[in-house]
């Protein structure tokens, strides 16, 4: 008997062998199809990811801008920064396949748009100030905030986060630690008009993480804030385009991030407990902090938006001070200090002798030192005039004990950036805002000294934007920092909350007590842990705080060795860049053929 298979004739034995082979082929084919189907299913993103992928690019940009804006309110919303940059990072990934020219353009415009949205939401104080005291319509104030302040914010995002994506050509996971360390290295050096710390904004209300700032600074806490955004980016890549190499690297980075977070929590808890036991140690000083709530009605386009009708007057100021001093025990041997905030003393102290005598006589009568803020000026050899914002300490004997010239000047409020380079632009700004001031920056980190060798510094308002000013004051011996401010220009907005946030971080970073005192609020004392030592005075309320506080200075690694930290970040950036190029070829464009 013969069996025909196809065109071939064979024996029954051959037929059986052919049937077995056909069964094997069929089984293998089914297995292969199943395997291919399984691989295809694994490479396909989940349904919810598919829906998110349909969101247009501008939608991601708006989402990031909104999260940044709300996260910068400085009022219990800092957690938004844990994911606010993630949509922006997704857009950078979308641009990775573009030509360099298109990539630069798209990256910059995206950063500008995100920054403009975030700036407008987070800075209502800018809109208020431009509208009420710049005498410009509200719509124009919003326009200026959106495009000018937005440009500054957009440039910040472009430099700190966008530029690395232009250099890194391959995104396979190794780019993430390189981008993170690049941000950490550059962030404290980058010249921003409003140098917010990403870590400070995010963790301002998280006390057990905040205490870590004396080790790495609020700047260093950006490792956690930016790191969380980058980890979200890693997870997104895994969901949309999974690979074994990225999954393995992502697992290692997650473990490392978790370990660093645990170490930060443990250190912060231990450090906070340690300082809590020492919080009342040191030499004591009785401080009468006066919040007179004097008005700026005469300068406002709409007096009702100045929120105060009390006219500035030296006799009113002295009367407020006398009442605050009366709250201290009689015949106390503890030295006394009266503090007046910025812009409430109505005379140029060194140029008006009559006004100066009021202060000197009061100091002698009350046996109290007085710290005040005023202005002074000098004529140069060229015939120009240099104007300074200053703080002055008058001793209990009525004599001047020292003077500090304000170092950090507010752009477009106290000086015009680029005025010397572009004189035509300088004249245009002066014509647009004729009330704009032009001050000269100081250079000395002055420390005052009063009875019992008590040492403190009197910084002024936006000096709070510079961590270096306070750091150097404490390194020069200050055991208390006083920040003399006047935020009446910004109305009932979040400007005071931002100042409180920054001063709180300076207190923790330098481990000294702080007095943040403002003409219209919110005046408060902060201990070296950044915690309020007493009640605070609300916005646009007349009042005073009379407190006896210990002057103290605890050890801070960040204060003493900040340069070491920055050097360490530079080394980590170089190592991760070298390792990333070796393992992932991140600086080499992949072959797409």
C-alpha positions in Angstrom: 0.0 0.0 0.0 1.3 3.4 -0.9 0.2 6.8 0.5 0.6 10.0 -1.5 1.5 13.1 0.3 1.5 16.1 -2.0 3.3 15.0 -5.1 5.5 12.6 -3.2 4.8 8.9 -2.8 6.2 7.2 0.3 5.8 4.1 2.6 3.5 4.0 5.6 6.5 4.5 7.9 7.5 7.7 6.0 3.9 8.8 6.3 3.9 8.5 10.1 7.1 10.4 10.3 5.7 13.2 8.1 2.6 13.4 10.3 4.7 13.8 13.4 6.8 16.5 11.8 3.7 18.3 10.7 2.4 18.2 14.2 5.6 19.6 15.6 5.6 22.4 13.0 2.0 23.2 13.9 2.7 23.2 17.6 5.7 25.5 17.1 3.7 27.8 14.9 1.0 28.1 17.6 3.7 28.7 20.3 5.4 31.3 18.1 2.1 33.1 17.4 1.2 33.1 21.1 4.7 34.5 22.0 4.4 37.2 19.4 1.0 38.1 20.6 2.2 38.2 24.2 5.2 40.5 23.2 2.8 42.7 21.3 0.5 43.0 24.3 3.3 43.8 26.6 4.6 46.6 24.3 1.2 48.2 23.9 0.5 50.9 26.5 -2.5 50.5 28.8 -5.9 52.1 27.8 -5.6 55.0 30.2 -2.1 55.8 28.8 -3.5 55.7 25.2 -6.1 58.3 26.3 -3.4 60.5 27.9 -1.4 60.3 24.7 -4.2 61.9 22.8 -3.8 65.1 24.9 -2.3 67.8 22.6 1.1 69.4 23.4 -0.5 72.7 24.5 -2.6 70.8 26.9 0.4 69.3 28.7 1.9 72.8 28.8 -1.2 74.4 30.3 -1.3 71.6 32.9 2.3 72.2 33.9 1.8 75.9 34.1 -1.3 75.6 36.3 0.5 73.2 38.7 3.5 75.5 38.9 1.3 78.5 39.6 -0.8 76.9 42.3 2.3 75.2 43.8 4.0 78.6 44.2 1.2 80.2 46.3 3.3 79.5 49.4 0.2 78.6 51.4 0.0 74.8 51.8 0.1 74.1 48.1 3.8 73.3 47.7 3.0 69.6 47.1 2.0 70.5 43.5 5.7 70.8 42.7 6.1 67.0 43.2 4.4 66.6 39.8 4.3 70.1 38.3 7.3 69.6 36.1 6.3 66.2 34.8 4.1 67.4 31.9 6.9 69.8 30.9 9.3 66.9 30.8 6.9 64.8 28.7 6.9 67.6 26.1 10.7 67.6 26.1 10.6 63.9 25.3 8.3 64.6 22.3 10.8 67.1 21.0 13.7 64.6 21.1 13.3 63.5 17.4 13.1 67.1 16.1 16.0 68.8 14.2 18.2 71.0 16.5 16.7 74.3 15.3 13.1 73.1 15.7 14.0 71.5 19.1 15.5 74.8 20.4 12.5 76.8 19.2 9.8 74.4 20.6 11.6 73.9 23.9 12.0 77.7 24.5 8.5 78.6 23.5 7.1 75.8 25.7 9.1 77.0 28.7 8.0 80.5 28.1 4.3 79.5 27.9 4.5 77.3 31.0 6.4 80.1 32.9 4.0 82.8 31.9 1.0 80.8 33.1 2.7 79.8 36.4 4.0 83.4 37.0 0.6 85.0 36.5 -1.2 82.6 38.9 1.5 82.7 41.6 2.2 86.4 41.6 -1.0 88.4 42.1 1.2 90.8 44.2 2.9 91.9 41.0 -0.4 92.6 39.3 -1.6 94.6 42.4 1.6 96.6 42.7 1.7 97.5 39.0 -1.9 98.4 38.9 -2.2 100.4 42.1 1.2 101.9 42.5 2.4 101.8 38.9 -0.8 103.6 37.9 -1.5 101.3 35.0 -4.8 99.6 34.2 -5.5 96.2 35.7 -5.4 94.5 32.2 -2.0 96.1 31.4 -0.7 94.9 34.8 -1.8 91.3 34.0 -0.2 91.7 30.5 3.1 92.8 32.0 3.1 90.1 34.6 2.3 87.4 32.0 4.9 88.5 29.4 7.7 90.1 31.5 7.6 88.1 34.7 6.6 85.1 32.6 9.7 85.6 30.4 11.9 85.5 33.5 10.2 82.3 34.7 10.3 80.8 31.2 14.0 81.5 30.9 14.6 79.8 34.3 12.8 76.6 33.2 14.7 76.7 29.8 18.1 77.1 31.4 17.6 74.7 34.3 15.6 72.0 32.6 15.4 72.6 28.8 19.1 73.1 27.8 20.2 69.5 28.9 17.6 68.0 26.5 19.3 69.9 23.6 22.6 68.3 24.4 21.4 64.8 25.3 20.5 63.0 22.1 19.3 59.6 23.4 16.6 59.2 26.1 16.9 55.7 27.5 16.9 56.4 31.3 20.5 57.4 31.8 19.6 60.9 30.8 17.5 61.4 33.9 20.2 61.4 36.6 22.3 63.6 34.4 19.5 66.1 34.1 18.8 66.0 37.8 22.3 66.7 38.9 22.6 69.5 36.2 19.6 71.2 37.8 21.0 70.8 41.3 24.4 72.2 40.3 23.1 75.2 38.4 20.0 76.2 40.5 21.8 78.2 43.3 24.0 80.1 40.8 21.4 80.9 38.1 20.7 84.7 38.3 16.9 84.9 38.7 14.8 88.0 39.5 12.9 85.9 42.0 15.2 83.1 43.1 12.7 80.6 44.5 14.1 77.3 45.8 12.2 74.4 44.3 12.9 72.4 47.4 11.8 75.2 49.6 8.5 75.7 47.8 7.7 72.0 47.9 8.6 71.2 51.5 7.8 74.4 53.3 5.0 72.7 55.4 6.8 69.4 55.9 8.7 69.9 59.2 10.5 66.5 59.3 12.0 67.2 55.8 12.5 70.9 56.4 15.0 70.3 59.3 17.3 68.7 56.7 18.0 72.1 55.3 20.8 72.8 57.8 22.6 69.9 56.0 21.8 70.5 52.3 19.9 73.8 52.3 16.4 74.4 50.9 18.2 74.3 47.6 19.4 70.7 48.2 15.9 69.6 48.9 15.3 70.1 45.2 16.8 66.6 44.9 13.5 65.2 46.3 11.1 67.6 44.5 12.7 67.5 41.0 13.6 63.8 41.6 10.0 62.9 42.1 9.1 64.5 38.7 11.9 62.6 37.0 10.8 59.3 38.5 7.3 60.0 37.1 8.9 60.5 33.7 10.7 57.2 34.1 7.4 55.4 34.9 5.7 57.0 31.9 8.4 55.8 29.6 8.0 52.3 31.0 4.3 52.4 30.3 4.6 53.8 26.8 7.7 52.1 25.5 8.9 49.4 27.9 12.4 47.9 27.8 14.3 45.6 30.2 17.2 48.1 30.4 15.0 51.0 31.4 13.0 48.9 33.8 16.2 47.7 35.6 17.6 51.3 35.8 14.3 52.7 36.9 14.1 50.1 39.7 17.6 51.1 40.9 16.8 54.8 40.8 13.6 54.3 42.7 15.4 52.3 45.4 18.1 55.0 45.7 15.5 57.8 45.8 13.6 56.0 48.5 16.7 55.5 50.6 17.7 59.1 50.3 14.1 60.1 51.3 14.2 57.9 54.4 17.6 59.2 55.4 16.3 62.8 55.1 13.3 62.0 57.2 15.4 60.3 59.9 18.0 63.1 60.0 15.3 65.8 60.1 13.5 64.1 62.9 16.7 63.6 64.9 17.9 67.2 64.3 14.6 68.7 65.2 14.4 66.7 68.5 17.9 67.7 69.4 17.3 71.4 68.8 14.0 71.4 70.6 15.9 70.6 73.8 18.2 73.6 73.3 15.7 76.2 72.0 15.8 78.3 75.2 19.5 78.5 75.6 21.5 81.7 75.1 21.6 85.3 76.2 18.2 87.0 76.2 17.0 90.1 74.5 13.7 92.0 75.0 12.4 93.0 71.5 9.5 95.3 70.8 8.5 94.8 67.2 6.3 97.6 66.0 3.8 97.2 63.1 2.4 100.7 62.6 0.3 100.0 59.5 1.2 103.3 57.9 -0.6 103.9 54.6 0.7 104.4 51.1 -2.6 106.1 50.0 -0.9 109.2 48.7 1.0 107.0 46.2 -1.9 104.8 45.1 -4.0 105.2 42.0 -7.0 104.0 44.0 -6.6 105.0 47.7 -9.1 102.2 48.7 -6.7 99.6 47.5 -4.0 100.8 49.9 -6.0 99.1 52.7 -4.8 101.6 55.3 -5.5 105.2 56.2 -3.0 105.8 59.0 -0.6 108.6 58.0 3.1 108.1 58.7 4.1 110.2 61.7 7.1 110.1 64.0 5.1 110.9 67.1 2.7 108.0 66.4 5.6 105.7 65.9 7.2 106.7 69.2 3.9 106.3 71.0 3.4 102.8 69.6 7.0 102.0 70.7 6.4 103.3 74.2 3.3 101.1 74.6 5.1 98.0 73.4 8.0 98.6 75.8 5.6 99.0 78.7 4.7 95.3 78.3 8.1 94.3 79.6 8.8 94.0 83.4 10.1 97.1 85.2 13.7 97.2 86.3 14.6 94.2 84.1 18.3 93.8 83.5 17.7 92.2 80.1 18.7 94.6 77.2 15.8 96.1 75.2 15.5 96.7 71.5 12.8 98.5 69.6 12.5 97.5 65.9 10.8 99.7 63.3 10.1 98.1 59.8 11.1 99.5 56.5 9.6 102.8 55.3 8.0 103.9 58.6 10.6 106.3 59.9 9.7 109.5 57.9 13.1 111.2 57.7 16.5 110.5 56.1 18.2 109.8 59.4 21.7 111.2 58.6 20.4 114.2 56.7 17.6 115.4 59.0 18.9 116.5 62.4 15.5 117.3 63.9 14.1 113.8 63.1 17.3 112.2 64.3 17.0 114.0 67.7 13.5 112.4 68.2 15.1 109.0 68.0 18.2 109.7 70.1 16.1 111.3 72.9 13.6 108.4 72.9 16.4 105.8 73.1 18.0 107.6 76.1 14.6 108.1 77.9 13.5 104.5 77.5 17.0 103.0 77.9 16.4 101.0 74.8 18.3 100.5 71.5 16.4 101.2 68.3 16.8 99.5 64.9 15.3 101.4 62.0 15.3 101.6 58.2 15.8 104.7 56.2 17.6 106.1 53.1 20.9 107.9 52.7 22.8 109.3 49.7 26.3 110.4 48.8 27.6 112.6 46.0 30.3 111.1 43.8 33.3 112.8 42.3 31.5 112.7 38.9 28.6 114.7 40.4 26.3 111.8 40.4 24.3 110.8 43.5 24.4 107.3 45.0 21.3 106.4 47.0 21.3 103.6 49.6 18.6 101.8 51.5 20.0 101.4 55.0 19.3 100.1 58.5 20.7 102.0 61.5 21.2 100.9 65.1 21.0 103.6 67.8 22.2 102.5 71.2 20.4 103.1 74.5 22.8 106.0 75.0 21.3 107.7 71.9 24.5 107.2 69.8 24.7 105.4 66.4 26.2 101.9 66.8 26.3 100.9 63.2 24.8 101.1 59.7 24.1 98.5 57.0 23.6 99.3 53.3 21.0 97.0 51.6 22.7 94.5 49.2 19.9 92.9 47.3 18.0 95.4 45.1 14.6 94.7 43.5 14.7 94.7 39.7 12.5 97.5 38.4 11.7 98.5 41.9 15.1 99.7 43.2 17.2 99.5 40.0 16.7 99.1 36.2 18.5 96.1 34.9 20.8 96.9 31.9 20.3 100.7 32.4 24.0 101.4 31.9 24.2 99.3 28.7 21.0 100.5 27.1 20.5 104.2 27.9 17.5 104.6 25.6 15.7 101.7 27.2 16.6 103.3 30.6 14.9 106.6 29.6 11.8 104.7 28.3 11.4 102.9 31.6 11.7 106.1 33.5 9.1 107.7 31.4 6.8 104.8 31.8 7.2 104.5 35.6 8.4 107.9 36.8 8.3 106.9 40.4 10.8 104.0 39.9 13.8 104.2 42.3 17.5 103.6 41.5 19.6 102.6 44.4 23.2 101.5 44.9 23.9 98.1 46.4 25.9 97.7 49.6 28.8 95.2 50.0 29.2 94.7 53.8 27.5 91.9 55.8 27.2 94.1 58.8 26.7 92.7 62.4 25.5 95.0 65.1 26.5 94.6 68.8 24.7 95.9 71.9 24.8 95.2 75.7 26.0 91.8 77.0 27.8 91.3 73.6 24.6 90.5 71.9 25.2 90.3 68.1 22.6 90.6 65.4 22.1 91.8 61.8 19.4 94.1 60.3 18.7 93.1 56.7 16.2 94.9 54.6 13.1 93.4 52.8 14.2 91.6 49.6 17.6 90.8 51.0 15.5 87.7 51.8 15.9 86.7 48.2 19.6 85.9 48.7 20.6 83.1 51.0 24.2 84.3 50.8 23.4 87.6 52.6 22.1 85.9 55.7 24.6 83.1 55.5 27.5 85.6 55.6 25.9 87.7 58.3 25.7 84.6 60.6 29.2 83.6 59.7 30.3 87.1 60.7 28.8 86.4 64.2 25.1 87.3 64.1 23.0 85.3 66.6 19.7 86.9 65.4 18.6 88.2 62.0 16.0 90.9 61.7 14.3 91.4 58.3 12.9 95.0 58.0 10.2 95.0 55.4 7.3 97.0 53.9 5.0 94.9 51.7 2.1 97.5 51.6 2.8 97.8 47.9 1.4 94.3 47.3 -1.9 94.6 49.1 -3.8 91.6 50.5 -2.0 89.0 48.4 0.4 86.1 49.0 3.5 88.4 49.0 3.8 88.2 52.8 3.4 84.4 52.7 6.3 84.2 50.3 8.5 86.4 52.6 7.6 84.2 55.6 8.5 81.1 53.6 11.9 82.5 52.6 12.8 83.8 56.1 11.7 80.4 57.6 14.2 78.6 55.4 17.0 81.1 56.2 16.4 80.5 59.9 16.7 76.7 59.4 19.7 76.9 57.0 21.6 79.1 59.4 20.1 77.8 62.7 19.5 81.3 64.2 16.2 83.0 65.3 14.6 85.4 63.0 12.4 88.5 63.3 10.4 89.2 60.1 8.8 92.6 60.7 6.7 94.5 58.1 4.9 97.8 58.2 1.6 96.2 57.2 2.2 92.6 58.3 2.7 89.8 58.8 5.2 90.4 61.6 6.5 87.3 63.4 9.3 85.7 65.4 10.8 82.4 64.1 13.1 80.2 66.2 16.1 78.3 64.7 13.8 75.5 63.6 11.8 77.9 61.5 8.8 77.7 63.8 6.8 80.7 65.1 7.8 81.6 68.6 4.6 83.6 69.3 1.5 84.8 67.5 2.0 86.8 64.3 0.3 90.1 63.3 -2.1 89.9 60.4 -2.0 91.9 57.2 -2.9 95.6 57.5 -3.4 95.5 61.3 -1.8 98.1 63.7 -0.1 96.3 66.6 3.2 95.2 68.1 4.9 92.1 69.5 6.8 92.3 72.7 8.9 89.1 73.2 11.9 88.1 75.3 13.9 85.7 73.1 17.3 83.9 73.4 19.9 84.9 70.9 21.7 81.7 69.7 23.5 80.2 66.8 23.6 76.4 66.4 25.9 74.5 64.1 24.8 74.2 60.4 26.8 72.1 57.9 25.1 74.0 55.0 26.1 77.4 56.5 29.7 76.4 57.0 30.3 74.1 54.0 27.9 75.0 51.2 30.8 75.0 48.7 31.6 71.4 49.5 28.0 70.4 48.7 28.2 72.2 45.3 31.5 70.5 44.6 30.0 67.2 45.4 27.1 67.8 43.0 29.6 68.7 40.2 31.4 65.4 40.7 28.1 63.5 40.6 27.1 65.3 37.4 30.4 64.3 35.7 30.3 60.7 36.9 26.7 60.2 35.8 27.4 61.8 32.4 30.4 59.5 31.9 28.5 56.4 33.1 25.4 57.4 31.0 27.5 57.7 27.8 29.3 54.4 28.6 26.1 52.5 29.3 23.5 54.3 27.2 25.3 56.4 24.7 23.1 59.4 25.7 25.2 61.9 23.8 25.1 59.9 20.6 22.0 60.0 18.4 20.7 56.4 17.9 20.9 54.9 14.4 17.3 54.8 13.1 18.0 52.7 10.0 
